[in-house]
Amino acid sequence: MTLEIQINHRDFVLHCSGALYWVEKRMLLISDAHLGKVSHFRKYGSAIPGGAIHKNFLKLNEAVAYFEPESICFLGDLFHSTLNNEWHLFKEWVEGVAIPIVLVAGNHDIISPTKYHDINVTIVSEWSLDGFLLTHHPEERKDFFTLCGHIHPSILLAGKGRQFLKLPCFFRSPHQMILPAFGEFTGTYTMEPAEHDVVYVITKDDVVEIRKSL
């Protein structure tokens, strides 16, 4: 279900939901939840089962219950578009967890900051913390290791008989790590690891480290 790693002498735990837990800070980091996306597409006629709306909240609850964090940081694209009925579910969820929440705004975060402030969610454009840069878009900046999202990274694994399997992943390069999309109803972008990159593949129940030798 989890994999423990170190980045710059700090301890992190990768969860098969796509969440990242920073041990020293007792902080849960989540990227690209895209809440409201299912309702947005259903509004415009897409035949998406209504039950899909609740899967993101179930995943959020599972990750929070597992780690019992003292704070949560969303690395952008928390809500997919404008306000819809999922905002009320999010508001109830925020009230239920009752811990500080920070949103590092992404390109999809177009809801008025006032709405977030009203439910005690803090919004920032980026956040530097103990030598780490928390952003939405990937960025390598001097003297920082970046934790980010946006790309929705995945990796293509080759098996016997010309079989291929595409899986979401945490994609780590020497100076940054891109988190997978947490949201259930999101696409992925296939990454090609270089020599010094490390890929942490997410399966249904586990997180597995894979290096360039794949």
Salt bridges, closest charged atoms under 4 A:
ASP32 OD1 - HIS34 NE2 3.55
ASP32 OD1 - HIS152 NE2 3.23
GLU70 OE2 - ARG26 NH1 3.35
ASP77 OD2 - HIS34 NE2 3.58
ASP77 OD2 - HIS136 NE2 3.27
GLU95 OE2 - LYS91 NZ 2.75
GLU126 OE1 - ARG141 NH2 2.92
ASP130 OD2 - LYS25 NZ 2.78
GLU139 OE2 - ARG141 NH2 2.82
GLU184 OE2 - LYS59 NZ 3.44
GLU192 OE2 - LYS212 NZ 3.76
GLU209 OE2 - ARG211 NE 2.82
